[in-house]
Amino acid sequence: MSKCDIDHSHQDVVEKLDSQKEYLTNDLYLETKEYLEVSRSQETLNELFHLLKKYDLASAEEQLMRDKKIDDLITNS
């Protein structure tokens, strides 16, 4: 995934998460939703947004890699 210089708002990330809900496991969706109930750094919001961006179009292997990165982000914050 490429990096971009756009700062994504908290609302942007929540909307992106909701738009990908049907493609995420229920546990990962709920954990991420709960994670976003607390204010997060801009860097974290941007990273999470890009992990969710076009998640539905990613291969199964790519989705698993993104799942791991999202889980790591949530667990280590």
Secondary structure, DSSP 4 states (H G I P E B T S, - for coil): ----SPPPPHHHHHHHHHHTGGGS-HHHHHHHHHHTTS---HHHHHHHHHHHTTGGGS-HHHHHHHHHHHHHHHHT-
